[in-house]
């Protein structure tokens, strides 16, 4: 009987369910996926600190005021993890000052939220309009998070600009734009140049790829590769911007090619050299040399060398002399040298 009961019990066991081979092979992959999905929230909680404006529901900080105003707000750093985190706060784009030691780092314990007050100062010379910045948080591992800061500056809107320090160079025109108003300007530039025979440059107004903030000064250049080789030009720049801003500047330039300049300089040097040589030949005439021919009262000198000019005058010491200066004729002036003479040149 015991053997029969044992055999009956053995037959009453339900048959084991057999898992098909494809399903059996996919079972380890499913277990790994469950492990990853189950562990992901915990990893995120360990390092998922966040930064946001205090009060909730605000995507960014917003402030408004006239120039010189100091605006206050508060930023919160939340650490939902299991370990403390050290976060350093800083501001970009705007003058932002945090509470004491916030720049050195704030230690936020696990599952804790820290609130840090800060101030944003509107620049004293800021013009009306919108400005932007950000509150930046960085932990010791290099992870960063930012919250935008939007600032609106109040006051009257004034569009004004000037064009300064205009200069014409070999292949370009340089100038400076200065925003003298209280609004951000997007300027438009027109260039014109007139030469001796007419207009040599005429560029229609076009928008420059710059944004000029109030009080800003920007140095720009306008290319001019095909300028005239020989001309005298007057260049005029006209800059405008929305809101009625308008500024002009003018400058003159003279273009002379090097070969022409070198030739002109050579001719001047040659003429100067000839004049100096003529004067030196006159200085080498000896004092008291006898005249080879005496001038007749009504006609030219005879009997002397061709080209001789008789000069009557007084030598140093009051003695009178007659001397013949040979070489080039000296007309309408006084011969300078060792002898000082005066009188008519025959």
Backbone torsions as a table, in degrees:
resi	resn	phi	psi	omega
1	UNK	NA	-42.8	178.9
2	UNK	-59.5	-39.3	179.1
3	UNK	-66.3	-35.3	179.1
4	UNK	-68.6	-41.5	179.1
5	UNK	-65.1	-39.0	178.3
6	UNK	-63.7	-39.6	178.7
7	UNK	-67.1	-37.2	179.1
8	UNK	-65.9	-41.2	179.6
9	UNK	-65.0	-37.5	179.0
10	UNK	-64.3	-37.3	-178.8
11	UNK	-76.8	-19.9	-179.2
12	UNK	-80.3	-12.5	179.0
13	UNK	-64.9	135.1	-179.8
14	UNK	-68.9	146.6	179.1
15	UNK	-66.5	142.9	179.1
16	UNK	-70.4	137.6	179.5
17	UNK	-77.9	130.2	179.7
18	UNK	-96.4	127.2	179.4
19	UNK	-88.3	129.5	178.1
20	UNK	-58.0	155.6	-177.0
21	UNK	-60.8	-43.7	179.1
22	UNK	-62.1	-41.4	179.3
23	UNK	-67.0	-36.3	178.8
24	UNK	-65.5	-35.0	179.1
25	UNK	-72.3	-29.3	-178.2
26	UNK	-83.8	-11.1	-177.0
27	UNK	-63.8	-46.2	178.2
28	UNK	-60.7	-37.0	178.7
29	UNK	-63.5	-39.9	178.6
30	UNK	-65.2	-39.0	178.0
31	UNK	-64.7	-39.2	178.4
32	UNK	-64.4	-39.9	179.0
33	UNK	-63.2	-39.9	178.2
34	UNK	-65.1	-37.1	179.2
35	UNK	-65.8	-40.3	179.2
36	UNK	-66.1	-45.2	-179.9
37	UNK	-65.0	-35.0	-179.8
38	UNK	-74.1	-30.1	-177.6
39	UNK	-88.3	-18.3	-176.2
40	UNK	-61.5	-47.7	179.7
41	UNK	-59.7	-37.1	-179.5
42	UNK	-66.5	-39.8	178.0
43	UNK	-65.5	-39.6	178.5
44	UNK	-65.4	-38.0	179.7
45	UNK	-68.7	-29.1	-178.2
46	UNK	-70.7	-33.8	-176.2
47	UNK	-123.8	10.8	-172.2
48	UNK	-95.1	49.4	175.2
49	UNK	-68.3	157.1	-177.0
50	UNK	-141.4	161.7	178.9
51	UNK	-133.4	137.3	-177.2
52	UNK	-160.5	163.6	176.8
53	UNK	-67.5	144.9	176.7
54	UNK	-70.4	138.9	-179.8
55	UNK	117.1	-26.3	177.0
56	UNK	75.0	149.0	176.7
57	UNK	79.6	1.7	178.9
58	UNK	-104.4	121.3	178.6
59	UNK	-76.1	-17.5	-178.3
60	UNK	-156.6	168.8	173.2
61	UNK	-85.1	140.9	179.3
62	UNK	-135.8	135.0	178.8
63	UNK	-144.8	155.8	-179.0
64	UNK	-148.1	137.7	178.8
65	UNK	178.0	167.4	178.9
66	UNK	-76.4	169.4	178.8
67	UNK	-58.0	138.8	-179.4
68	UNK	91.6	-6.2	-178.3
69	UNK	-77.5	142.4	175.1
70	UNK	-106.5	117.0	-176.7
71	UNK	-105.4	142.3	-176.6
72	UNK	-116.9	147.6	175.2
73	UNK	-159.3	178.7	-177.0
74	UNK	-137.6	137.2	177.4
75	UNK	-114.1	143.2	-179.9
76	UNK	-116.0	140.5	176.0
77	UNK	-116.1	117.5	-176.8
78	UNK	-106.9	129.3	178.8
79	UNK	-118.7	97.7	179.6
80	UNK	-85.4	2.1	-175.3
81	UNK	-79.9	-175.6	-177.8
82	UNK	-96.1	-7.0	-179.6
83	UNK	-124.1	152.9	178.0
84	UNK	-65.9	159.4	177.8
85	UNK	-137.7	142.2	178.3
86	UNK	-109.3	122.0	-175.6
87	UNK	-122.9	134.7	176.9
88	UNK	-106.7	132.2	-177.7
89	UNK	-106.8	144.3	177.1
90	UNK	-153.5	166.0	179.2
91	UNK	-122.8	148.7	178.2
92	UNK	-129.3	148.5	174.6
93	UNK	83.5	-30.5	-178.7
94	UNK	-134.3	159.7	177.9
95	UNK	-76.3	102.1	-175.3
96	UNK	-118.1	130.4	179.8
97	UNK	-124.1	124.0	-179.8
98	UNK	-96.5	172.7	178.7
99	UNK	-63.7	167.3	-175.6
100	UNK	-57.2	133.6	177.4
101	UNK	70.0	5.1	178.1
102	UNK	-67.9	-32.6	179.1
103	UNK	-71.6	-24.2	178.9
104	UNK	-82.1	-17.0	179.4
105	UNK	126.8	136.7	178.8
106	UNK	-113.7	126.2	178.5
107	UNK	-89.5	117.5	-179.6
108	UNK	-109.0	113.3	-179.8
109	UNK	-63.7	170.1	179.0
110	UNK	-64.1	140.5	178.7
111	UNK	52.5	46.9	-178.1
112	UNK	-138.5	152.2	175.9
113	UNK	-120.9	131.0	178.6
114	UNK	-110.7	136.8	179.2
115	UNK	-112.0	127.4	-175.3
116	UNK	-122.6	118.0	175.7
117	UNK	-78.1	153.0	177.5
118	UNK	-152.0	165.7	179.8
119	UNK	-127.1	149.5	174.7
120	UNK	-124.4	125.1	-177.8
121	UNK	-103.3	127.2	175.9
122	UNK	-77.2	125.3	-178.5
123	UNK	-56.4	143.6	-177.0
124	UNK	-62.5	-36.9	-178.7
125	UNK	-98.0	17.0	-177.8
126	UNK	-72.1	138.1	176.1
127	UNK	-85.5	162.4	179.9
128	UNK	-63.8	145.5	-179.9
129	UNK	141.4	-174.5	-176.7
130	UNK	-98.4	139.5	174.2
131	UNK	-130.6	158.3	-175.8
132	UNK	-136.7	153.0	175.8
133	UNK	-156.0	-158.3	-178.8
134	UNK	-162.2	150.7	168.3
135	UNK	-98.8	122.6	-175.0
136	UNK	-112.3	130.5	175.9
137	UNK	-117.5	134.7	-179.0
138	UNK	-138.2	131.7	178.0
139	UNK	-94.2	-178.7	-175.8
140	UNK	-69.9	-17.4	178.7
141	UNK	-89.7	-2.7	179.4
142	UNK	95.4	-0.8	179.1
143	UNK	-75.1	134.9	-177.3
144	UNK	-123.5	155.4	173.4
145	UNK	-145.9	143.1	-176.1
146	UNK	-128.9	152.0	173.6
147	UNK	-129.3	124.0	-178.4
148	UNK	-64.4	148.6	174.4
149	UNK	-122.8	121.2	-178.9
150	UNK	-115.1	128.6	-175.1
151	UNK	-126.7	131.4	175.8
152	UNK	-113.5	122.3	-179.4
153	UNK	-96.6	127.2	180.0
154	UNK	-89.1	170.4	179.0
155	UNK	128.7	170.1	-179.4
156	UNK	-70.9	143.4	178.7
157	UNK	-90.7	129.1	179.9
158	UNK	-138.3	122.3	178.4
159	UNK	-103.3	117.5	-179.7
160	UNK	-154.7	144.3	178.0
161	UNK	-151.9	163.3	175.8
162	UNK	-134.9	152.8	175.4
163	UNK	-109.7	123.2	-173.6
164	UNK	-132.1	161.4	174.6
165	UNK	52.3	50.1	176.2
166	UNK	-75.7	131.6	-179.4
167	UNK	-145.2	143.3	179.7
168	UNK	-107.6	124.4	-179.7
169	UNK	-113.0	-171.5	-175.0
170	UNK	-63.2	-40.5	-175.7
171	UNK	-132.3	12.5	-178.3
172	UNK	-159.4	167.6	176.8
173	UNK	-121.3	125.1	-179.7
174	UNK	-110.3	149.4	-179.2
175	UNK	-162.1	171.3	178.0
176	UNK	-128.5	139.2	175.0
177	UNK	-109.4	133.6	-179.5
178	UNK	-125.6	125.4	176.8
179	UNK	-83.9	107.9	-179.6
180	UNK	-95.0	2.8	-177.5
181	UNK	-103.5	-157.0	-176.8
182	UNK	-120.8	9.6	-180.0
183	UNK	-124.0	158.9	175.5
184	UNK	-74.9	132.1	-175.0
185	UNK	-112.4	142.5	170.4
186	UNK	-116.4	96.1	-169.8
187	UNK	-78.6	157.6	173.0
188	UNK	-120.8	137.4	-173.0
189	UNK	-119.1	136.9	171.9
190	UNK	-128.2	137.3	-175.8
191	UNK	-124.6	137.2	177.9
192	UNK	-143.3	141.3	178.1
193	UNK	-140.5	129.4	179.9
194	UNK	-114.8	130.5	178.1
195	UNK	-102.9	-168.2	-179.6
196	UNK	-65.5	-39.4	-176.8
197	UNK	-98.9	6.3	178.6
198	UNK	138.2	-167.6	-176.3
199	UNK	-76.2	131.8	-179.4
200	UNK	-113.7	-9.2	179.0
201	UNK	-152.9	129.7	-179.8
202	UNK	-150.3	99.6	-179.7
203	UNK	-111.6	124.9	-177.5
204	UNK	-66.4	157.9	179.8
205	UNK	-60.0	137.1	177.6
206	UNK	-142.4	153.2	-178.5
207	UNK	-79.6	129.0	178.4
208	UNK	-82.0	144.8	-178.6
209	UNK	-81.0	53.3	-179.2
210	UNK	-137.4	155.6	172.1
211	UNK	-123.9	117.8	-173.2
212	UNK	-102.2	112.4	179.7
213	UNK	-77.5	160.5	179.7
214	UNK	-57.6	131.4	179.9
215	UNK	81.2	-3.8	-176.5
216	UNK	-81.0	149.8	176.3
217	UNK	-123.2	130.2	-175.4
218	UNK	-132.9	127.6	178.0
219	UNK	-93.9	126.2	-176.8
220	UNK	-128.2	167.5	177.5
221	UNK	-139.9	147.9	179.3
222	UNK	-118.7	117.4	-178.2
223	UNK	-67.4	144.2	176.6
224	UNK	-144.3	71.6	-175.6
225	UNK	-74.0	-24.2	-175.7
226	UNK	-105.4	39.1	179.0
227	UNK	-66.8	157.0	179.5
228	UNK	-66.7	147.9	-179.7
229	UNK	-79.9	-32.8	-178.2
230	UNK	-139.6	103.1	-178.3
231	UNK	-172.2	164.4	171.8
232	UNK	-118.5	116.8	-171.1
233	UNK	-121.8	153.3	171.9
234	UNK	-117.4	117.1	-176.6
235	UNK	-99.6	137.3	-179.7
236	UNK	-134.9	127.1	177.1
237	UNK	-109.6	135.8	177.1
238	UNK	-125.5	123.2	-178.2
239	UNK	-122.2	131.2	177.6
240	UNK	-129.1	164.9	178.3
241	UNK	-153.8	154.5	177.8
242	UNK	-57.3	143.8	-178.3
243	UNK	100.2	1.1	178.2
244	UNK	96.0	7.5	178.6
245	UNK	-70.8	136.8	-176.4
246	UNK	-153.1	132.8	178.4
247	UNK	-149.4	144.4	179.9
248	UNK	-134.8	160.1	175.7
249	UNK	-156.7	148.0	-178.7
250	UNK	-132.6	152.6	177.4
251	UNK	-155.3	151.8	179.4
252	UNK	-112.1	150.6	179.4
253	UNK	-148.0	149.3	177.2
254	UNK	-122.0	124.0	-179.9
255	UNK	-106.7	119.8	179.2
256	UNK	-131.3	123.1	178.6
257	UNK	-67.4	151.5	-177.8
258	UNK	-62.0	-42.4	179.2
259	UNK	-58.3	-41.8	179.8
260	UNK	-66.3	-43.1	179.4
261	UNK	-62.8	-40.8	179.6
262	UNK	-65.4	-41.4	178.9
263	UNK	-64.1	-43.2	178.6
264	UNK	-63.7	-42.6	177.7
265	UNK	-63.7	-37.1	177.8
266	UNK	-65.0	-40.8	178.8
267	UNK	-63.9	-42.4	178.5
268	UNK	-63.6	-40.8	178.5
269	UNK	-65.1	-39.5	179.6
270	UNK	-64.3	-43.2	178.8
271	UNK	-64.2	-40.9	178.1
272	UNK	-64.0	-40.2	178.6
273	UNK	-63.5	-40.1	179.1
274	UNK	-64.2	-40.0	179.6
275	UNK	-65.8	-41.2	179.3
276	UNK	-65.5	-39.7	179.3
277	UNK	-63.8	-40.3	179.2
278	UNK	-63.1	-40.5	179.9
279	UNK	-68.5	-36.1	179.2
280	UNK	-68.2	-36.4	176.8
281	UNK	-63.6	-36.7	177.0
282	UNK	-66.9	-33.7	-179.6
283	UNK	-71.6	-26.9	-177.3
284	UNK	-78.5	-4.3	178.3
285	UNK	-68.0	123.4	-176.1
286	UNK	-68.9	148.1	177.6
287	UNK	-72.7	143.1	175.8
288	UNK	73.4	13.7	177.5
289	UNK	-68.2	133.9	-178.6
290	UNK	-66.7	141.4	178.0
291	UNK	-74.5	136.0	-178.3
292	UNK	-81.9	-16.6	179.6
293	UNK	-152.6	141.8	177.7
294	UNK	-97.3	138.9	-178.8
295	UNK	-73.7	140.6	175.3
296	UNK	-83.3	154.0	-176.1
297	UNK	-58.6	-33.2	-174.0
298	UNK	-121.8	12.1	-176.0
299	UNK	-149.6	-175.9	-176.1
300	UNK	-76.7	164.5	179.2
301	UNK	-70.6	145.8	-179.4
302	UNK	-127.0	154.8	174.3
303	UNK	83.9	-2.5	-179.4
304	UNK	-103.8	176.3	178.3
305	UNK	-64.8	149.9	-177.1
306	UNK	-65.7	133.7	179.0
307	UNK	89.0	4.5	180.0
308	UNK	-77.1	145.6	178.7
309	UNK	-124.6	126.2	180.0
310	UNK	-84.7	135.4	-179.5
311	UNK	-125.8	127.4	175.6
312	UNK	-107.7	139.4	178.9
313	UNK	-178.6	-160.2	-180.0
314	UNK	-121.9	139.3	176.0
315	UNK	-88.0	176.2	176.9
316	UNK	-64.3	143.1	-178.6
317	UNK	91.2	-2.6	175.7
318	UNK	94.1	-7.8	179.8
319	UNK	-74.4	136.5	178.7
320	UNK	-85.8	153.5	-179.3
321	UNK	-153.3	156.9	171.8
322	UNK	-120.8	129.6	-175.9
323	UNK	-136.1	146.0	176.6
324	UNK	-104.1	119.1	177.3
325	UNK	-96.8	115.2	-178.5
326	UNK	-95.9	157.6	-179.5
327	UNK	109.3	-141.5	-179.9
328	UNK	-71.2	144.1	-179.3
329	UNK	-74.4	140.3	176.1
330	UNK	-105.2	121.0	-174.7
331	UNK	-122.9	142.0	170.0
332	UNK	65.4	24.7	-179.3
333	UNK	-156.4	-171.8	-178.5
334	UNK	-109.5	133.3	178.9
335	UNK	-80.0	127.7	179.4
336	UNK	-106.3	148.6	-178.3
337	UNK	162.5	-146.2	178.4
338	UNK	-71.3	-34.7	178.8
339	UNK	-100.0	134.8	176.0
340	UNK	-99.0	115.7	-176.1
341	UNK	-123.2	155.4	174.2
342	UNK	-147.9	152.2	-178.5
343	UNK	141.1	-172.7	-176.4
344	UNK	-88.5	140.6	174.7
345	UNK	-89.5	117.6	-176.6
346	UNK	-80.7	NA	NA
